[in-house]
Amino acid sequence: MKITRTFLLAAAVLAAAPAMAQYRNPPPFSPFYIGGGVGRGNLNVSGTDLTGLNDAHVDDSGTTYTVRAGMRFGPHLAIEAGYYDLGKYKFEGQGAVHVAGEAKAKSVGISLVAIAPLNQLDLYGRIGWAHSEVKINASGAIGNTPYNASDTQDEATYGVGLRWNVTRNWGVFAEWMKNDKIEIDSYLIGVDFRF
């Protein structure tokens, strides 16, 4: 009887071995991923930076978001393209007339992403190129004449982040990112889906 139980236990272990090996080494999946996030942007400008205006005030934080897609070349390197809405920032001050307006910033870019896998966490850093645009719309109290201007910059972009891989396909990330010429800091949280 004891030999029969031992034989049955050995047969069960041998039958389960391929399934356990498959669990330890899951089948490969696509290196492509997409993601999106939302957060806060910081303009790093105060009222004293607005030349020609007295008693100027700037709302230096705004809502920012991103959508992006990437491809991993293995566990440690990826290339990623993304769109970033870097926020809207209101300002006002007194010059020859009272002036009020809003600045909007957006950016598209491509980055190399270096990844350090730590069990279910990925610590990562990015560096890349971005094409950014800032639009300014303002008006004065006399005649309410609008003023519109835009400026584009080709610039470096960089950041660091942490991704928690909740499942093999889904991850949650927190990231800080900055563009070096328009100098907006973005603090984002979001999700990635890996195919």
C-alpha positions, 0 to 999 in steps of 0.5 A, a space after each residue: 500500500 505504501 509503495 502504491 501511494 509513493 508511486 501515485 505521488 511521484 506520478 502526480 509530481 511528474 505530471 505537474 512538472 511541465 505546468 510548474 515549469 511553464 508558470 516559472 517561465 511564462 511564454 514570451 509576449 510582445 515587447 510593445 506597450 502603451 500607456 497613459 497618465 495624468 498629474 501636475 505640471 510646475 511652470 517654475 515661473 513667479 510674478 517677478 519673472 514677468 517683466 513690464 508688469 507690476 503686482 504680477 501673479 502666476 498660477 504656476 501649476 496645472 494639470 498635465 497628461 501623457 499618452 505614449 507607446 514603446 518597445 522594449 528591447 529586453 529587460 533593461 532597454 526600451 524606446 518610447 514615443 509620447 505626447 505630453 500636454 504640459 498644462 495651462 498656466 494663468 497670469 495677470 499683472 498691471 502694466 500700462 493696463 491690467 493684463 490677464 492671460 494664459 500660457 499653454 504648453 505641449 510636447 511630443 518626443 522620443 526617449 531611450 528608457 533604461 530599466 532596472 528590474 527589481 522583482 515586480 518593480 521597474 526603476 527607470 530613467 529616460 533621456 530623449 528629444 522633444 519638440 515643444 510648443 508654448 502658446 500665450 493668449 492675453 488681453 488688456 483692460 482697455 479695448 480688451 485687445 487680444 495678444 496671441 503668441 507661440 514659441 516652439 523649442 527642440 530640446 532635451 527631455 529627461 526623467 525618472 520613474 518607478 513602475 509596479 508590474 501588477 500583472 504580466 501585462 498591466 503596470 502602474 507608474 509614477 514619474 517625474 519628467 522635465 524639458 530643459 528649455 521650457 523648464 516645466 516639471 511634470 509629476 505623473 501617475 498612470 498605467 501601462 499595458 504590455 501586449 
